[in-house]
Amino acid sequence: MMRRWARAAMVAVALVATSCGGTHTPESELSITDPPQINRWITVGGIEVPIGTTDGPSNGEWEPFAGYSHTPQGAALAAIGQSVQLATASDRAWPQVLAGVAAPGDSRDLYAAHRALVEMSGTDPEMVPTIVGYTITDYSDTAATVGVVQRFSDGSLASATTEVVWIDDDWRLNLPNETATTITALDAVPSKLVDLEETRK
């Protein structure tokens, strides 16, 4: 099971591991554990991701996701949507996606160097995870750490640690360095999970 889980995790987030502003709601009115209002779910690279009613993204699914609210909810939706969009981007599209969703810096340059060496032909439907929800372990006006919780076809669970930073009036991925550990196997859903499964229509 662990080997299957590890291969599945590679589909959604391992490319990240190797490596414009939205509607503003006063943060005093929101809690980290308040769920975002979800308008719909769309399929990106074979993986369903949530689109917020007011928290973003505000642009189309064929563009690099942008336009997130400056809130915990906007940070979480950016962490989910942008990481999936980047990890599943085609060989032709990834440079544009990377430039749009990732914060500039050495880690983004490292990601680009590694991604240029990889050819992708799509995702394996049996390996595609389902987004269950998320946890936020750290949040400020300028940065957030989000655990994107995923369920795989064999029933196993994992959390992908994803960092986003607030720059140029939007959330962007803060890609990990080469040694960062971003995937954690879970025995059960976290107690502080913000559950998104019920928002699917």
Secondary structure, DSSP 8 states (H G I E B T S, - for coil): -HHHHHHHHIIIIIHHH---------GGG--TTS---EEEEEEETTEEEEEESSSS--S-TTS------SSHHHHHHHHHHHHHHHHT--TTTHHHHHHHHB--SHHHHHHHHHHTT-------GGG--EEEEEEEEEE-SSEEEEEEEEE-TTS-EEEEEEEEEEETTEEEE----TT---EEEESS--TT-EE-GGG--
